[in-house]
Structures are given as C-alpha cells and as structure tokens.
Amino acid sequence: MIKVSYAGICGTDINIYNGGYRTIPPMIIGHEFSGEIVEIKSKCESSFKIGDKVVARPILNCGKCYACKNGYYNVCQNLKMIGIDFPGAFAEYVKVPLDILYKIPDDIDLKTAALIEPLAVAVHAVRASSLKVGDYVAIFGAGSIGMLIGLVAKISGAGAVFIADINDFRVKQANSLGLNSVNTDNIDFLQYLNIETSGRMADIVFDTAGVSATAKILTDAARIRGQIVIIGVFSKPPAMNLFSVLFKEQNIIGTRVYMDYDYIKSLILLKNYPEIKNIISKTIPIKDIKRGIEAVRSGKGVIKVLVDLKL
C-alpha cells in the first residue's frame, strides 16, 4: 500500500475523462505517481520496507501470451494498467504489486520522481530508435512526452532537435529547454527543417501528436532511409504516404509504454539532469483536479500538472 505524494495528469487521463478510452467508470484514475510504502502484505522476500519512497511501473502483464513469453511484456496481448483498469493514484492511497516498484534515490525528491513514468516513455522511444550521435531529430508535438523525448535525444547525442507544435506556450517552453521549436500555424515546418538541415531533413522523426494532419507529413520530414517512430495514440487509423516509405526506403516503428530497463535509466537521468523537472508547470491539490484536467486538455499555460496528495 502506497501513500501517494504526487501524481501527474497524463494525456491518457484526459482521454478517460472525455469518455474515449477503455476504462469503465467508476474508476480512480492516475498512473504517474510517487509515494511512500505504508503497508506490505506479501509473504515473499523483498528488499522493500515500510517507509521506502517509491515509484511504480504501472503495467500489469499476463505472463502467458506470446509477447510475455518472449520478453516483450510491454506489448502483452492482455496488458492492463493501474489507473486505467485498476484503481490508480488520484487518491490518498494506491495498492500495487511489489514487483513493479522502484526505490527513489535519496537525491531525487518525491515531486521530481513523479516524472519517472512519462520519462520512461521517452527513454523507451529513443532507445527503440536508431538514433546516433549527431543525428537531426524532428518531433511532432511539444507536450510533456514530446519535450521529454527531445531532452532524452539531446542527452543521447542528437546534433539538433526540432519540435513542431501549434501552442505558443509549449513552443516557448521547449525553446527555453534548448529545443528548437516552432509554431506551425506561422511557420512551415517542412521548409524550416529543409533549411536547418541543408536539405537533408531529419534522421529520426518522433510523432507524439497522434493526429491525422501530422501523420500525412511524417515521411516528408524524414530523410532518405530515415526513421519514423510512432508514440502518439491516434483516435482512428491515419493516412500516411507509403510511397515515400517505399521510394526513400524509410523505416517506421511503433513504441508502447516502457520496460524495466527504461525505469532504471530514467532514475539515473533524473539524478544527473535535474533540468528535466522544468517541464512541471504547476502543482495543485486533489480538490482542484478537475481544473487541472481542464488546463491540460486545453494546453493553455501548462505542460505537466502534478496533483499534490499531501495538501
């Protein structure tokens, strides 16, 4: 049993709130969180003890399907998640299995630790890509995942990171983090990329937006033999230029959530790169969660909103 300290509001939470996800009400949502162990009922030996500060990898895989048996438990055919299929962290307490917990190092505070889950999504996406030192990276979407992917790519040696979005606040925040971001309502992103890369275009393109308008130009943003990584969840199958994939010999891959390795690496990154926590826009009490969800949904003035369950 975890006493929740902080829980992040995610795009998936917005989809659930809007009624467009698999979650069946009533359900306590929230899957990005940090907290403290207050009770352990397992009879198995464990290194965890009451009082430990922890984060959780909230995916629950079946262990029996083809994916699980071959080590790809993040794409389990029967995948469930805390905060989506089981009660989550927008509450004073949340119950989780011991084997999905990670101790928070002493030099990472509980507030910053609440970023581990979305950071692990970014780490998994960059790790799945073919990113090499000096590569040009293009990202569609300057939300929390897009920014975190940009930061992880930069830390991993990307020569330059270019981000497209239509939200001025997000564009300014991305630029403040050293990521080259433009508002595509005012600037043609493909022309911008063409100029910045001297006609080469991006080596790796990450799509976190998950909208049909960006799907149509992903292949144009990627260079010959470039790679496109899909992270954003589309509401319906999008149209893509597969002629470009064929004639430019491009590669398209999808990435889904994260694995154990991604959580371990994310804890290291949070410790060594404290600027990552700058994507946190505000912290609110649980009584204001509806207002927080509305703020994240509108995208006005916020990137990542945390709910402080201690207030």
Secondary structure, DSSP 8 states (H G I E B T S, - for coil): -EEEEEEE--HHHHHHHTT-SS--SS-----EEEEEE------S--S--TT-EEEE--EE--S-SHHHHTT-GGG-TT-EEBTTTB--SSSSEE---GGGEEE--TTS-HHHHTTHHHHHHHHHHHHHS---TT-EEEEE--SHHHHHHHHHHHHTT-SEEEEEES-HHHHHHHHHTT-EEEETTTS-HHHHHHHHTTT--EEEEEE-S--HHHHTTHHHHEEEEEEEEE-S--SS-----HHHHHHTT-EEEE--S--HHHHHHHHHHHHH-GGGGGGEEEEEEGGGHHHHHHHHHHTSS-SEEEEETT-
